[in-house]
Amino acid sequence: MRALRKFVDQQNHWNSFFNGSKITFPLSQKDIDSIASSLDSALSPENLHCDGEISIAEANAKGNRLMHVVDDLEAYCTKNGFNMPTIYEAW
């Protein structure tokens, strides 16, 4: 769950700049859907590779880190009876 909590903390940090809503634990289905949408965006090829500005090794490390978040989110959904949204860009 560490990867999921770290991702949520990062999202909350960025959201604070734009007056976005804060995600807190325990998560709601709305929070889970929002996290899944953010992960789907982050895993898109152009975002994952920073439009070609990072090396393949850096993109792979970033992708692996994000996939740990996907795994944690799926485990959280299973444990707490939530629906796991489809993350189309997940490997």
N, C-alpha and C positions, 0 to 999 in steps of 0.2 A: 504493500500500500504506500510505500515511501515515494515511489515515482509519481503516483497519482496526487498525493499531497503536495509534492514539490511543484507539479504542473499547475495545480489549483492556486498555490501561492503566487506563482509567476503570473498567471492569468489575472488574479486579483490585483497584483502590483500594476500591471498594464491598464486594467480597467479603472484604477484610481485616477489615472491621468485624464480619462475621458468620461468621468462620472458614471461609469458602468456599474452594474449591480455586483455585489460581492457574493461569492460562492462560499458557503460554510458547510461544515459537516455537522450532522448527518446530511447527506445529499438528498435532494428531491428528484423526481423524474425530470422536472424542468432543468435542474442543474446538470443532470446526467446528459440530457439532450444537448445542452449548451457545450459541455465539455467535449462530447463526441463531435459536434460540429467544428469546434476549434481544432481538434485532432485531425479531422478530415482535411481541413484547410492546411494545417501545418505539414501534413504528409503529402500534399500535392507536389508533383515533381519540381515546379518552379519555386515553391517555398522551401522544400526540402534541400534543394541545391543552391538556394539563395541566388537564383537566376544565373547560375554558373560561376558565381564569385567564390565558391569554396571548393576544396579538393573533393575527390570521390571518397577518400577516407573520412573526411570531416562529415560529408553528407551521410555516409553509412553509419557513423557514430551517432549522428543526430537522429537518423531513422530508427536505429536500435533503441535509443533512449525513449523516443516517442512510442515505439511498440511496447516497451515496458509499461508505459502509461495506459495503453490500450488494454494490455493484459490485466493490470490492476483494476481498471474500470470494469472490465468484464467480470472479474472475480467479485468486485463490490456488488454489481448487479445481481449475480447469482446468489451471493450470500444474503442479500437483503430483499430479494423478490422483485427487483425492478426489471423492466425490459431493456435489453442492451440494444441501443440504436445501431444501425448499420454504418460502419465507417468504411466507405467505398475505397479509400486510398490505402487502407491497412493491408499489409502483406499477408 
